[in-house]
Amino acid sequence: MHLDWTALGQVTAVSIGVTVAVVVVFALGVLGLAQLEGAREQRGRTSAVGLTQATLCFLACAAVVAYGIFLIVPQFH
């Protein structure tokens, strides 16, 4: 049995990198929601930047999860 250690290392590195990236993007989405709530409390209105940031970040996270499911489930190919 032969293991391709280089491929295993590449898969590990990409997995860790994508995991960290998704966590950071999700955290930025939560930060956008916090900005939205802060704007509501201080001025009684909404912050378009916070709402847009949160929406884009959460959509990006959902897209990564959907792509992962697409890669795993063979019926989608």
C-alpha positions as CSV (number, residue, x, y, z in Angstrom):
1,M,0.0,0.0,0.0
2,H,1.4,3.4,-1.0
3,L,0.3,6.6,0.5
4,D,0.8,9.9,-1.3
5,W,1.9,12.0,1.6
6,T,2.1,15.1,-0.5
7,A,-1.6,14.9,-1.5
8,L,-2.5,14.2,2.1
9,G,-0.6,17.3,3.2
10,Q,-2.3,19.4,0.5
11,V,-5.8,18.2,1.5
12,T,-5.0,18.9,5.2
13,A,-3.7,22.4,4.4
14,V,-6.6,23.3,2.2
15,S,-9.1,22.0,4.8
16,I,-7.5,24.0,7.6
17,G,-7.3,27.1,5.4
18,V,-11.0,26.9,4.3
19,T,-12.1,26.2,7.8
20,V,-10.3,29.3,9.1
21,A,-11.6,31.4,6.3
22,V,-15.2,30.3,6.9
23,V,-14.9,31.1,10.6
24,V,-13.5,34.5,9.9
25,V,-16.2,35.3,7.3
26,F,-18.9,34.1,9.8
27,A,-17.3,36.3,12.5
28,L,-17.5,39.3,10.2
29,G,-21.1,38.5,9.6
30,V,-21.8,38.5,13.3
31,L,-19.9,41.8,13.6
32,G,-22.2,43.3,10.9
33,L,-25.2,42.2,12.9
34,A,-23.7,43.8,16.0
35,Q,-23.2,47.1,14.1
36,L,-26.8,46.9,12.9
37,E,-28.0,46.4,16.5
38,G,-25.7,49.2,17.8
39,A,-27.1,51.6,15.2
40,R,-30.7,50.7,16.2
41,E,-30.0,51.4,19.9
42,Q,-28.1,54.6,19.4
43,R,-30.1,56.4,16.7
44,G,-33.2,54.4,16.3
45,R,-32.5,53.5,12.7
46,T,-30.7,50.8,10.8
47,S,-27.2,50.6,9.5
48,A,-27.2,49.6,5.8
49,V,-23.5,48.8,5.9
50,G,-23.9,46.4,8.8
51,L,-26.9,44.7,7.2
52,T,-25.1,44.4,3.9
53,Q,-22.0,43.1,5.5
54,A,-23.9,40.5,7.5
55,T,-25.9,39.4,4.5
56,L,-22.9,38.9,2.2
57,C,-20.9,37.1,4.9
58,F,-23.7,34.7,5.7
59,L,-24.4,34.1,2.0
60,A,-20.7,33.3,1.5
61,C,-20.8,30.8,4.4
62,A,-23.9,29.2,3.0
63,A,-22.3,28.9,-0.4
64,V,-19.2,27.2,1.0
65,V,-21.4,24.7,2.9
66,A,-23.5,24.1,-0.2
67,Y,-20.4,23.5,-2.3
68,G,-19.1,21.0,0.2
69,I,-22.3,19.1,0.2
70,F,-22.2,19.2,-3.6
71,L,-18.7,17.6,-3.6
72,I,-19.7,14.9,-1.0
73,V,-23.0,13.7,-2.4
74,P,-22.5,11.7,-5.6
75,Q,-26.0,12.1,-6.9
76,F,-25.3,15.8,-7.6
77,H,-22.6,15.0,-10.1
